[in-house]
Amino acid sequence: MKRHRHWIAALALAAVLALTQAVQPAAQAQAATLAELQQEQERLEQEQEANDAKLAELKADQTRQQEYKDALDAQVNNLQSQIDSLNAQISGLDASIEEKDAAIAEKQRNIDEDVETLKERLCAIYMMGDASTLEILLQSESVIDMAQKVELLNIITEHDTKLIARLTADMESIAAERQEIERQKEEVAAARGELESRRVELAAVQAEADRVLAELNESVASVKAESEAIAKKKAEADQAVDDWLADYYASLQKPSTGGGSSGGSSGSGGYVSTGSFTWPVPGFTRLTTLFQEWTYGGYHRGIDIASTGGRSIYGAPIVAADSGKVIKAGWNNSYGNCVYIDHGGGYVTRYAHASSLAVTQGQTVTKGQTIAYVGNTGDSFGAHLHFEVILNGTLKNPMSYFS
């Protein structure tokens, strides 16, 4: 009987050892799987941050290039306006030249008519005979008649001579004015040619600016598409972590081989949370972002607790919302310094953006124990605590669980 009892004891011990060895690798595999998922999550967050920085840089370049292009467009438009103005001036000068040409032609016709009249008069005098002063004297009936004839001849000759001289002077004046207008027209035409050259040069620069801007727009579109793809992968990675936690905590609820229930004690330090939590930052109650509130990155996964009543929250103690076991304590890019606590019963709480941590992974903590200190690490814009509640892998509104 003793020998049989020894054999039975040995077999029981062997069974316990075998069971222990079978459970440990499974637990280690679970832990390794979670670590891998979290590493993928962090890698995608880093990739997204790098892509966001690249996108911001491209958008800045795009804005600068657009401003440069707009300036060139304005300069081209200004030059075109100047060219249009010069063209208008040239048209006006052309009209003035035509007017001067018409005036000169009119003066020339008047001169030609007067010259012809003078020629006819002189010819008539010639045909009448010698129109010398002696003949006029001999044919005059009296001294007065002679004086009148001489005076009349002088007046006619002087009138015709002055008229021709005046018309000639007017024609020369108009010709001088026309020459000045031609000179102005040449100057305006030269200025227009110079502006045309500048406009051509600017058009070439503008075409280059358009090309660069088009390339930047394509790059921005490409990086945006890449960001969307990364965001999708990151959402899948986040969901994978949440699914893992859901499976993990579901497995904790399965009955043990001994016929009892784990009651969520495995991995939670033996605690089974009732879902009644204490406030994680005593003395600070102001909420800046609520659960499921839309933010720049999507719907908010928890609540944000910030400075209250003019008191800075930075460095304030963060306490465990309930007793449990720390399943993560360290850096997680977007969360910065963070702590995850398994409370049993399917409950997990997350505490993000801490300045420093007061616990380590695997440590058992009690409700209200300081686990970290409020900070501004990770994707954070000002000191605050980002707090999440997860039940069986599903995010819940933390405000529903405070006693």
HELIX and SHEET records of a PDB file:
HELIX    1   1 LYS A    2  MET A  127  1                                 126    
HELIX    2   2 THR A  133  GLN A  139  1                                   7    
HELIX    3   3 VAL A  143  LEU A  252  1                                 110    
HELIX    4   4 ASN A  333  TYR A  335  5                                   3    
HELIX    5   5 PRO A  398  SER A  400  5                                   3    
SHEET    1   A 7 ARG A 286  THR A 289  0                                        
SHEET    2   A 7 ILE A 303  ALA A 306 -1                                        
SHEET    3   A 7 LEU A 385  LEU A 391 -1                                        
SHEET    4   A 7 TYR A 347  LEU A 357 -1                                        
SHEET    5   A 7 GLY A 336  GLY A 344 -1                                        
SHEET    6   A 7 GLY A 324  ASN A 332 -1                                        
SHEET    7   A 7 THR A 364  VAL A 365 -1                                        
SHEET    1   B 4 ARG A 286  THR A 289  0                                        
SHEET    2   B 4 ILE A 303  ALA A 306 -1                                        
SHEET    3   B 4 LEU A 385  LEU A 391 -1                                        
SHEET    4   B 4 THR A 394  LYS A 396 -1                                        
SHEET    1   C 6 ARG A 286  THR A 289  0                                        
SHEET    2   C 6 ILE A 303  ALA A 306 -1                                        
SHEET    3   C 6 LEU A 385  LEU A 391 -1                                        
SHEET    4   C 6 TYR A 347  LEU A 357 -1                                        
SHEET    5   C 6 THR A 370  VAL A 374 -1                                        
SHEET    6   C 6 PRO A 317  VAL A 319 -1                                        
SHEET    1   D 2 TRP A 294  THR A 295  0                                        
SHEET    2   D 2 GLY A 298  TYR A 299 -1                                        
END                                                                             
